[in-house]
Amino acid sequence: MQKVAGWDRKNGKIKQQFEFGGFPAAIRFVNQVARLAEKADHHPDIDIRYKKVRLTLTTHSAGGLTQKDFALARQINKLIR
């Protein structure tokens, strides 16, 4: 399987935590991720803690990681560049 910069792989999931300057910036990021996820019909687990956002990707219907997870992770990485 592939690797995506900044994402940790463990137990059939890939995860990354992002930190922003404040809560509004974190929410703007989550809204951008939501648009990407809707377009891809593939939705991450999202945990928001003030200015930190943790995203977890896995394909539940496949019981683990698929190409969809890595493709969405690459798109998310483009948001933060």
VOMITI-579628 format. One record per atom (N, C-alpha, C, CB): residue number from 0; residue in three letters; atom name; z, x, y. Coordinates in steps of 0.1 Angstrom, whole numbers. Each point is the difference from the previous one (the first is absolute). Glycine has a CB too. Layout:
BEGIN
num: NUM; residuo: Ala; atomo: CA; z: Z; x: X; y: Y;
...
***
This chain:
BEGIN
num: 0; residuo: Met; atomo: N; z: 0; x: 8; y: -12;
num: 0; residuo: Met; atomo: CA; z: 0; x: -8; y: 12;
num: 0; residuo: Met; atomo: C; z: 0; x: 9; y: 12;
num: 0; residuo: Met; atomo: CB; z: 12; x: -18; y: -12;
num: 1; residuo: Gln; atomo: N; z: -15; x: 11; y: 23;
num: 1; residuo: Gln; atomo: CA; z: -1; x: 7; y: 13;
num: 1; residuo: Gln; atomo: C; z: 13; x: 3; y: 7;
num: 1; residuo: Gln; atomo: CB; z: -22; x: -11; y: 2;
num: 2; residuo: Lys; atomo: N; z: 21; x: 18; y: 9;
num: 2; residuo: Lys; atomo: CA; z: 11; x: 2; y: 9;
num: 2; residuo: Lys; atomo: C; z: -4; x: -4; y: 13;
num: 2; residuo: Lys; atomo: CB; z: 10; x: 19; y: -14;
num: 3; residuo: Val; atomo: N; z: -1; x: -24; y: 22;
num: 3; residuo: Val; atomo: CA; z: -3; x: -3; y: 14;
num: 3; residuo: Val; atomo: C; z: 10; x: 7; y: 9;
num: 3; residuo: Val; atomo: CB; z: -10; x: -23; y: -6;
num: 4; residuo: Ala; atomo: N; z: 6; x: 30; y: 16;
num: 4; residuo: Ala; atomo: CA; z: 9; x: 8; y: 9;
num: 4; residuo: Ala; atomo: C; z: 11; x: -8; y: 5;
num: 4; residuo: Ala; atomo: CB; z: -19; x: 14; y: 6;
num: 5; residuo: Gly; atomo: N; z: 31; x: -9; y: -8;
num: 5; residuo: Gly; atomo: CA; z: 12; x: -6; y: 5;
num: 5; residuo: Gly; atomo: C; z: 7; x: -11; y: -9;
num: 5; residuo: Gly; atomo: CB; z: -10; x: 5; y: 22;
num: 6; residuo: Trp; atomo: N; z: 3; x: -8; y: -32;
num: 6; residuo: Trp; atomo: CA; z: 5; x: -11; y: -9;
num: 6; residuo: Trp; atomo: C; z: 6; x: 6; y: -13;
num: 6; residuo: Trp; atomo: CB; z: -17; x: -16; y: 9;
num: 7; residuo: Asp; atomo: N; z: 29; x: 12; y: -12;
num: 7; residuo: Asp; atomo: CA; z: 7; x: 4; y: -12;
num: 7; residuo: Asp; atomo: C; z: -3; x: -9; y: -12;
num: 7; residuo: Asp; atomo: CB; z: 18; x: 11; y: 14;
num: 8; residuo: Arg; atomo: N; z: -21; x: -6; y: -25;
num: 8; residuo: Arg; atomo: CA; z: -3; x: -8; y: -12;
num: 8; residuo: Arg; atomo: C; z: 12; x: 1; y: -10;
num: 8; residuo: Arg; atomo: CB; z: -25; x: 4; y: 3;
num: 9; residuo: Lys; atomo: N; z: 29; x: -16; y: -7;
num: 9; residuo: Lys; atomo: CA; z: 11; x: 0; y: -10;
num: 9; residuo: Lys; atomo: C; z: 1; x: -14; y: -6;
num: 9; residuo: Lys; atomo: CB; z: 13; x: 17; y: 13;
num: 10; residuo: Asn; atomo: N; z: -12; x: -18; y: -26;
num: 10; residuo: Asn; atomo: CA; z: 2; x: -12; y: -8;
num: 10; residuo: Asn; atomo: C; z: -11; x: -10; y: 3;
num: 10; residuo: Asn; atomo: CB; z: 24; x: 4; y: 0;
num: 11; residuo: Gly; atomo: N; z: -36; x: 0; y: 0;
num: 11; residuo: Gly; atomo: CA; z: -12; x: -9; y: 1;
num: 11; residuo: Gly; atomo: C; z: -1; x: -6; y: 14;
num: 11; residuo: Gly; atomo: CB; z: 3; x: -5; y: -23;
num: 12; residuo: Lys; atomo: N; z: 2; x: 12; y: 33;
num: 12; residuo: Lys; atomo: CA; z: -1; x: -4; y: 14;
num: 12; residuo: Lys; atomo: C; z: -2; x: 12; y: 9;
num: 12; residuo: Lys; atomo: CB; z: 15; x: -20; y: -4;
num: 13; residuo: Ile; atomo: N; z: -21; x: 18; y: 16;
num: 13; residuo: Ile; atomo: CA; z: -1; x: 10; y: 10;
num: 13; residuo: Ile; atomo: C; z: 8; x: -6; y: 12;
num: 13; residuo: Ile; atomo: CB; z: -22; x: 10; y: -8;
num: 14; residuo: Lys; atomo: N; z: 29; x: 0; y: 15;
num: 14; residuo: Lys; atomo: CA; z: 9; x: -5; y: 11;
num: 14; residuo: Lys; atomo: C; z: -1; x: 10; y: 12;
num: 14; residuo: Lys; atomo: CB; z: 16; x: -11; y: -16;
num: 15; residuo: Gln; atomo: N; z: -15; x: 6; y: 28;
num: 15; residuo: Gln; atomo: CA; z: 1; x: 9; y: 11;
num: 15; residuo: Gln; atomo: C; z: 9; x: -7; y: 11;
num: 15; residuo: Gln; atomo: CB; z: -23; x: 10; y: -5;
num: 16; residuo: Gln; atomo: N; z: 31; x: -2; y: 12;
num: 16; residuo: Gln; atomo: CA; z: 8; x: -5; y: 11;
num: 16; residuo: Gln; atomo: C; z: -6; x: 5; y: 13;
num: 16; residuo: Gln; atomo: CB; z: 21; x: -1; y: -15;
num: 17; residuo: Phe; atomo: N; z: -22; x: -8; y: 25;
num: 17; residuo: Phe; atomo: CA; z: -5; x: 4; y: 13;
num: 17; residuo: Phe; atomo: C; z: 11; x: -3; y: 10;
num: 17; residuo: Phe; atomo: CB; z: -24; x: -6; y: -7;
num: 18; residuo: Glu; atomo: N; z: 24; x: 14; y: 17;
num: 18; residuo: Glu; atomo: CA; z: 10; x: -1; y: 11;
num: 18; residuo: Glu; atomo: C; z: -7; x: -1; y: 13;
num: 18; residuo: Glu; atomo: CB; z: 18; x: 12; y: -13;
num: 19; residuo: Phe; atomo: N; z: -14; x: -21; y: 22;
num: 19; residuo: Phe; atomo: CA; z: -6; x: -3; y: 13;
num: 19; residuo: Phe; atomo: C; z: 10; x: 2; y: 11;
num: 19; residuo: Phe; atomo: CB; z: -16; x: -16; y: -11;
num: 20; residuo: Gly; atomo: N; z: 12; x: 15; y: 23;
num: 20; residuo: Gly; atomo: CA; z: 8; x: 2; y: 12;
num: 20; residuo: Gly; atomo: C; z: 10; x: -11; y: 2;
num: 20; residuo: Gly; atomo: CB; z: -18; x: 13; y: 10;
num: 21; residuo: Gly; atomo: N; z: 16; x: -25; y: -16;
num: 21; residuo: Gly; atomo: CA; z: 9; x: -11; y: 1;
num: 21; residuo: Gly; atomo: C; z: -5; x: -12; y: -8;
num: 21; residuo: Gly; atomo: CB; z: 6; x: 8; y: 23;
num: 22; residuo: Phe; atomo: N; z: 1; x: -18; y: -22;
num: 22; residuo: Phe; atomo: CA; z: -3; x: -12; y: -8;
num: 22; residuo: Phe; atomo: C; z: -13; x: -7; y: 3;
num: 22; residuo: Phe; atomo: CB; z: 24; x: -4; y: -1;
num: 23; residuo: Pro; atomo: N; z: -28; x: 3; y: 14;
num: 23; residuo: Pro; atomo: CA; z: -13; x: -6; y: 3;
num: 23; residuo: Pro; atomo: C; z: -12; x: 8; y: -6;
num: 23; residuo: Pro; atomo: CB; z: 10; x: -10; y: 21;
num: 24; residuo: Ala; atomo: N; z: -9; x: 23; y: -21;
num: 24; residuo: Ala; atomo: CA; z: -10; x: 8; y: -5;
num: 24; residuo: Ala; atomo: C; z: -1; x: -1; y: -16;
num: 24; residuo: Ala; atomo: CB; z: 3; x: 16; y: 19;
num: 25; residuo: Ala; atomo: N; z: 8; x: -17; y: -25;
num: 25; residuo: Ala; atomo: CA; z: 1; x: -2; y: -15;
num: 25; residuo: Ala; atomo: C; z: -7; x: -14; y: -3;
num: 25; residuo: Ala; atomo: CB; z: 21; x: 14; y: -2;
num: 26; residuo: Ile; atomo: N; z: -18; x: -24; y: 9;
num: 26; residuo: Ile; atomo: CA; z: -5; x: -13; y: -2;
num: 26; residuo: Ile; atomo: C; z: -16; x: 0; y: 2;
num: 26; residuo: Ile; atomo: CB; z: 23; x: -11; y: 6;
num: 27; residuo: Arg; atomo: N; z: -27; x: 18; y: 4;
num: 27; residuo: Arg; atomo: CA; z: -15; x: 0; y: 3;
num: 27; residuo: Arg; atomo: C; z: -7; x: 7; y: -12;
num: 27; residuo: Arg; atomo: CB; z: 4; x: 2; y: 25;
num: 28; residuo: Phe; atomo: N; z: 3; x: 9; y: -31;
num: 28; residuo: Phe; atomo: CA; z: -6; x: 6; y: -11;
num: 28; residuo: Phe; atomo: C; z: 0; x: -9; y: -12;
num: 28; residuo: Phe; atomo: CB; z: 9; x: 21; y: 8;
num: 29; residuo: Val; atomo: N; z: 1; x: -29; y: -10;
num: 29; residuo: Val; atomo: CA; z: 1; x: -9; y: -12;
num: 29; residuo: Val; atomo: C; z: -11; x: -11; y: 2;
num: 29; residuo: Val; atomo: CB; z: 25; x: 4; y: -3;
num: 30; residuo: Asn; atomo: N; z: -27; x: -8; y: 15;
num: 30; residuo: Asn; atomo: CA; z: -11; x: -10; y: 3;
num: 30; residuo: Asn; atomo: C; z: -14; x: 6; y: -4;
num: 30; residuo: Asn; atomo: CB; z: 14; x: -11; y: 18;
num: 31; residuo: Gln; atomo: N; z: -16; x: 23; y: -14;
num: 31; residuo: Gln; atomo: CA; z: -12; x: 7; y: -4;
num: 31; residuo: Gln; atomo: C; z: -2; x: 1; y: -15;
num: 31; residuo: Gln; atomo: CB; z: 1; x: 13; y: 22;
num: 32; residuo: Val; atomo: N; z: 10; x: -9; y: -29;
num: 32; residuo: Val; atomo: CA; z: -1; x: 1; y: -14;
num: 32; residuo: Val; atomo: C; z: -3; x: -14; y: -6;
num: 32; residuo: Val; atomo: CB; z: 17; x: 19; y: 0;
num: 33; residuo: Ala; atomo: N; z: -11; x: -30; y: 5;
num: 33; residuo: Ala; atomo: CA; z: -2; x: -13; y: -5;
num: 33; residuo: Ala; atomo: C; z: -15; x: -4; y: 1;
num: 33; residuo: Ala; atomo: CB; z: 24; x: -6; y: 7;
num: 34; residuo: Arg; atomo: N; z: -30; x: 10; y: 4;
num: 34; residuo: Arg; atomo: CA; z: -14; x: -3; y: 2;
num: 34; residuo: Arg; atomo: C; z: -9; x: 7; y: -11;
num: 34; residuo: Arg; atomo: CB; z: 4; x: -4; y: 25;
num: 35; residuo: Leu; atomo: N; z: -1; x: 17; y: -27;
num: 35; residuo: Leu; atomo: CA; z: -7; x: 7; y: -11;
num: 35; residuo: Leu; atomo: C; z: 3; x: -6; y: -13;
num: 35; residuo: Leu; atomo: CB; z: 2; x: 21; y: 13;
num: 36; residuo: Ala; atomo: N; z: 10; x: -25; y: -16;
num: 36; residuo: Ala; atomo: CA; z: 4; x: -5; y: -13;
num: 36; residuo: Ala; atomo: C; z: -7; x: -13; y: -3;
num: 36; residuo: Ala; atomo: CB; z: 22; x: 11; y: 2;
num: 37; residuo: Glu; atomo: N; z: -23; x: -20; y: 8;
num: 37; residuo: Glu; atomo: CA; z: -7; x: -13; y: -1;
num: 37; residuo: Glu; atomo: C; z: -14; x: 2; y: -3;
num: 37; residuo: Glu; atomo: CB; z: 16; x: -10; y: 16;
num: 38; residuo: Lys; atomo: N; z: -22; x: 20; y: -9;
num: 38; residuo: Lys; atomo: CA; z: -15; x: 3; y: -2;
num: 38; residuo: Lys; atomo: C; z: -2; x: 5; y: -14;
num: 38; residuo: Lys; atomo: CB; z: -2; x: 5; y: 25;
num: 39; residuo: Ala; atomo: N; z: 11; x: 3; y: -30;
num: 39; residuo: Ala; atomo: CA; z: -2; x: 5; y: -13;
num: 39; residuo: Ala; atomo: C; z: 5; x: -9; y: -11;
num: 39; residuo: Ala; atomo: CB; z: 3; x: 23; y: 10;
num: 40; residuo: Asp; atomo: N; z: 4; x: -34; y: -7;
num: 40; residuo: Asp; atomo: CA; z: 7; x: -9; y: -9;
num: 40; residuo: Asp; atomo: C; z: 9; x: 8; y: -9;
num: 40; residuo: Asp; atomo: CB; z: -20; x: -16; y: 1;
num: 41; residuo: His; atomo: N; z: 27; x: 26; y: 5;
num: 41; residuo: His; atomo: CA; z: 10; x: 8; y: -8;
num: 41; residuo: His; atomo: C; z: 11; x: 3; y: 10;
num: 41; residuo: His; atomo: CB; z: -19; x: 11; y: -14;
num: 42; residuo: His; atomo: N; z: 31; x: -15; y: 10;
num: 42; residuo: His; atomo: CA; z: 11; x: 0; y: 9;
num: 42; residuo: His; atomo: C; z: 12; x: 9; y: -4;
num: 42; residuo: His; atomo: CB; z: -6; x: -24; y: 6;
num: 43; residuo: Pro; atomo: N; z: 10; x: 32; y: 3;
num: 43; residuo: Pro; atomo: CA; z: 11; x: 9; y: -3;
num: 43; residuo: Pro; atomo: C; z: 14; x: -7; y: 1;
num: 43; residuo: Pro; atomo: CB; z: -14; x: 20; y: 9;
num: 44; residuo: Asp; atomo: N; z: 24; x: -14; y: -15;
num: 44; residuo: Asp; atomo: CA; z: 13; x: -4; y: 3;
num: 44; residuo: Asp; atomo: C; z: 4; x: 8; y: 13;
num: 44; residuo: Asp; atomo: CB; z: 6; x: -4; y: -25;
num: 45; residuo: Ile; atomo: N; z: 0; x: -3; y: 34;
num: 45; residuo: Ile; atomo: CA; z: 3; x: 5; y: 13;
num: 45; residuo: Ile; atomo: C; z: 15; x: -1; y: 3;
num: 45; residuo: Ile; atomo: CB; z: -23; x: -6; y: 8;
num: 46; residuo: Asp; atomo: N; z: 30; x: 17; y: -4;
num: 46; residuo: Asp; atomo: CA; z: 14; x: 0; y: 3;
num: 46; residuo: Asp; atomo: C; z: 1; x: 5; y: 14;
num: 46; residuo: Asp; atomo: CB; z: 7; x: 3; y: -24;
num: 47; residuo: Ile; atomo: N; z: -2; x: -11; y: 34;
num: 47; residuo: Ile; atomo: CA; z: 1; x: 4; y: 14;
num: 47; residuo: Ile; atomo: C; z: 15; x: 2; y: 3;
num: 47; residuo: Ile; atomo: CB; z: -21; x: -13; y: 6;
num: 48; residuo: Arg; atomo: N; z: 24; x: 25; y: -1;
num: 48; residuo: Arg; atomo: CA; z: 14; x: 3; y: 4;
num: 48; residuo: Arg; atomo: C; z: -1; x: 6; y: 14;
num: 48; residuo: Arg; atomo: CB; z: 8; x: 4; y: -24;
num: 49; residuo: Tyr; atomo: N; z: -6; x: -13; y: 34;
num: 49; residuo: Tyr; atomo: CA; z: -1; x: 4; y: 14;
num: 49; residuo: Tyr; atomo: C; z: -13; x: 7; y: 3;
num: 49; residuo: Tyr; atomo: CB; z: 25; x: 2; y: 1;
num: 50; residuo: Lys; atomo: N; z: -25; x: 11; y: 0;
num: 50; residuo: Lys; atomo: CA; z: -13; x: 7; y: 3;
num: 50; residuo: Lys; atomo: C; z: -6; x: 7; y: -12;
num: 50; residuo: Lys; atomo: CB; z: 9; x: 3; y: 23;
num: 51; residuo: Lys; atomo: N; z: -4; x: -5; y: -35;
num: 51; residuo: Lys; atomo: CA; z: -5; x: 5; y: -12;
num: 51; residuo: Lys; atomo: C; z: -7; x: -11; y: -8;
num: 51; residuo: Lys; atomo: CB; z: 18; x: 19; y: 0;
num: 52; residuo: Val; atomo: N; z: -29; x: -15; y: -6;
num: 52; residuo: Val; atomo: CA; z: -8; x: -10; y: -8;
num: 52; residuo: Val; atomo: C; z: -3; x: 7; y: -13;
num: 52; residuo: Val; atomo: CB; z: -10; x: -12; y: 19;
num: 53; residuo: Arg; atomo: N; z: 15; x: 7; y: -30;
num: 53; residuo: Arg; atomo: CA; z: -4; x: 5; y: -14;
num: 53; residuo: Arg; atomo: C; z: -10; x: -9; y: -6;
num: 53; residuo: Arg; atomo: CB; z: 23; x: 11; y: -3;
num: 54; residuo: Leu; atomo: N; z: -34; x: -5; y: -2;
num: 54; residuo: Leu; atomo: CA; z: -10; x: -8; y: -7;
num: 54; residuo: Leu; atomo: C; z: 0; x: 5; y: -14;
num: 54; residuo: Leu; atomo: CB; z: -14; x: -3; y: 21;
num: 55; residuo: Thr; atomo: N; z: 12; x: -7; y: -30;
num: 55; residuo: Thr; atomo: CA; z: -1; x: 3; y: -15;
num: 55; residuo: Thr; atomo: C; z: -12; x: -7; y: -5;
num: 55; residuo: Thr; atomo: CB; z: 25; x: 3; y: -3;
num: 56; residuo: Leu; atomo: N; z: -34; x: 4; y: -4;
num: 56; residuo: Leu; atomo: CA; z: -12; x: -5; y: -5;
num: 56; residuo: Leu; atomo: C; z: 0; x: 1; y: -15;
num: 56; residuo: Leu; atomo: CB; z: -12; x: 6; y: 21;
num: 57; residuo: Thr; atomo: N; z: 8; x: -17; y: -28;
num: 57; residuo: Thr; atomo: CA; z: -2; x: 0; y: -14;
num: 57; residuo: Thr; atomo: C; z: -9; x: -13; y: -3;
num: 57; residuo: Thr; atomo: CB; z: 22; x: 12; y: -6;
num: 58; residuo: Thr; atomo: N; z: -29; x: -12; y: -5;
num: 58; residuo: Thr; atomo: CA; z: -7; x: -12; y: -3;
num: 58; residuo: Thr; atomo: C; z: 8; x: -7; y: -11;
num: 58; residuo: Thr; atomo: CB; z: -23; x: 11; y: 6;
num: 59; residuo: His; atomo: N; z: 30; x: -21; y: -2;
num: 59; residuo: His; atomo: CA; z: 9; x: -8; y: -9;
num: 59; residuo: His; atomo: C; z: -8; x: -5; y: -12;
num: 59; residuo: His; atomo: CB; z: 16; x: -6; y: 19;
num: 60; residuo: Ser; atomo: N; z: -27; x: 0; y: -16;
num: 60; residuo: Ser; atomo: CA; z: -8; x: -6; y: -11;
num: 60; residuo: Ser; atomo: C; z: -5; x: 10; y: -10;
num: 60; residuo: Ser; atomo: CB; z: -7; x: -18; y: 16;
num: 61; residuo: Ala; atomo: N; z: 6; x: 30; y: -13;
num: 61; residuo: Ala; atomo: CA; z: -4; x: 11; y: -9;
num: 61; residuo: Ala; atomo: C; z: 11; x: 7; y: -6;
num: 61; residuo: Ala; atomo: CB; z: -21; x: 2; y: 13;
num: 62; residuo: Gly; atomo: N; z: 33; x: -4; y: -8;
num: 62; residuo: Gly; atomo: CA; z: 12; x: 6; y: -5;
num: 62; residuo: Gly; atomo: C; z: 1; x: 15; y: 5;
num: 62; residuo: Gly; atomo: CB; z: -1; x: -15; y: -20;
num: 63; residuo: Gly; atomo: N; z: -5; x: 18; y: 31;
num: 63; residuo: Gly; atomo: CA; z: 1; x: 14; y: 5;
num: 63; residuo: Gly; atomo: C; z: -10; x: 2; y: 11;
num: 63; residuo: Gly; atomo: CB; z: 9; x: 8; y: -22;
num: 64; residuo: Leu; atomo: N; z: -12; x: 5; y: 23;
num: 64; residuo: Leu; atomo: CA; z: -10; x: 4; y: 11;
num: 64; residuo: Leu; atomo: C; z: -14; x: -2; y: -4;
num: 64; residuo: Leu; atomo: CB; z: 17; x: 17; y: 7;
num: 65; residuo: Thr; atomo: N; z: -25; x: -21; y: 3;
num: 65; residuo: Thr; atomo: CA; z: -15; x: -1; y: -2;
num: 65; residuo: Thr; atomo: C; z: -6; x: 6; y: 12;
num: 65; residuo: Thr; atomo: CB; z: 2; x: -21; y: -14;
num: 66; residuo: Gln; atomo: N; z: -15; x: 21; y: 14;
num: 66; residuo: Gln; atomo: CA; z: -8; x: 5; y: 11;
num: 66; residuo: Gln; atomo: C; z: 3; x: -8; y: 13;
num: 66; residuo: Gln; atomo: CB; z: -18; x: 6; y: -16;
num: 67; residuo: Lys; atomo: N; z: 22; x: -19; y: 15;
num: 67; residuo: Lys; atomo: CA; z: 3; x: -8; y: 12;
num: 67; residuo: Lys; atomo: C; z: 12; x: 7; y: 7;
num: 67; residuo: Lys; atomo: CB; z: -8; x: -21; y: -11;
num: 68; residuo: Asp; atomo: N; z: 18; x: 26; y: 4;
num: 68; residuo: Asp; atomo: CA; z: 11; x: 6; y: 7;
num: 68; residuo: Asp; atomo: C; z: -4; x: 12; y: 8;
num: 68; residuo: Asp; atomo: CB; z: 15; x: -9; y: -19;
num: 69; residuo: Phe; atomo: N; z: -22; x: 18; y: 13;
num: 69; residuo: Phe; atomo: CA; z: -4; x: 12; y: 6;
num: 69; residuo: Phe; atomo: C; z: -10; x: -3; y: 12;
num: 69; residuo: Phe; atomo: CB; z: 3; x: 13; y: -21;
num: 70; residuo: Ala; atomo: N; z: -12; x: -22; y: 20;
num: 70; residuo: Ala; atomo: CA; z: -9; x: -4; y: 11;
num: 70; residuo: Ala; atomo: C; z: 8; x: -5; y: 12;
num: 70; residuo: Ala; atomo: CB; z: -18; x: -5; y: -17;
num: 71; residuo: Leu; atomo: N; z: 28; x: -4; y: 14;
num: 71; residuo: Leu; atomo: CA; z: 8; x: -6; y: 11;
num: 71; residuo: Leu; atomo: C; z: 9; x: 11; y: 6;
num: 71; residuo: Leu; atomo: CB; z: 0; x: -22; y: -11;
num: 72; residuo: Ala; atomo: N; z: 5; x: 31; y: 3;
num: 72; residuo: Ala; atomo: CA; z: 8; x: 11; y: 6;
num: 72; residuo: Ala; atomo: C; z: -8; x: 9; y: 9;
num: 72; residuo: Ala; atomo: CB; z: 14; x: 0; y: -21;
num: 73; residuo: Arg; atomo: N; z: -26; x: 3; y: 17;
num: 73; residuo: Arg; atomo: CA; z: -9; x: 8; y: 9;
num: 73; residuo: Arg; atomo: C; z: -3; x: -7; y: 13;
num: 73; residuo: Arg; atomo: CB; z: -10; x: 10; y: -20;
num: 74; residuo: Gln; atomo: N; z: 8; x: -23; y: 19;
num: 74; residuo: Gln; atomo: CA; z: -2; x: -8; y: 13;
num: 74; residuo: Gln; atomo: C; z: 12; x: 0; y: 9;
num: 74; residuo: Gln; atomo: CB; z: -16; x: -15; y: -13;
num: 75; residuo: Ile; atomo: N; z: 28; x: 13; y: 7;
num: 75; residuo: Ile; atomo: CA; z: 12; x: 1; y: 7;
num: 75; residuo: Ile; atomo: C; z: 2; x: 13; y: 7;
num: 75; residuo: Ile; atomo: CB; z: 10; x: -16; y: -16;
num: 76; residuo: Asn; atomo: N; z: -13; x: 27; y: 9;
num: 76; residuo: Asn; atomo: CA; z: 1; x: 13; y: 5;
num: 76; residuo: Asn; atomo: C; z: -8; x: 2; y: 13;
num: 76; residuo: Asn; atomo: CB; z: 4; x: 9; y: -23;
num: 77; residuo: Lys; atomo: N; z: -16; x: -15; y: 23;
num: 77; residuo: Lys; atomo: CA; z: -9; x: 0; y: 12;
num: 77; residuo: Lys; atomo: C; z: 6; x: -6; y: 12;
num: 77; residuo: Lys; atomo: CB; z: -19; x: -1; y: -15;
num: 78; residuo: Leu; atomo: N; z: 28; x: -9; y: 13;
num: 78; residuo: Leu; atomo: CA; z: 7; x: -7; y: 11;
num: 78; residuo: Leu; atomo: C; z: 9; x: 9; y: 7;
num: 78; residuo: Leu; atomo: CB; z: -1; x: -21; y: -12;
num: 79; residuo: Ile; atomo: N; z: 7; x: 31; y: 5;
num: 79; residuo: Ile; atomo: CA; z: 10; x: 8; y: 7;
num: 79; residuo: Ile; atomo: C; z: -5; x: 14; y: 5;
num: 79; residuo: Ile; atomo: CB; z: 16; x: -11; y: -15;
num: 80; residuo: Arg; atomo: N; z: -29; x: 13; y: 13;
num: 80; residuo: Arg; atomo: CA; z: -6; x: 12; y: 5;
num: 80; residuo: Arg; atomo: C; z: -2; x: 0; y: 15;
num: 80; residuo: Arg; atomo: CB; z: -11; x: 3; y: -21;
***
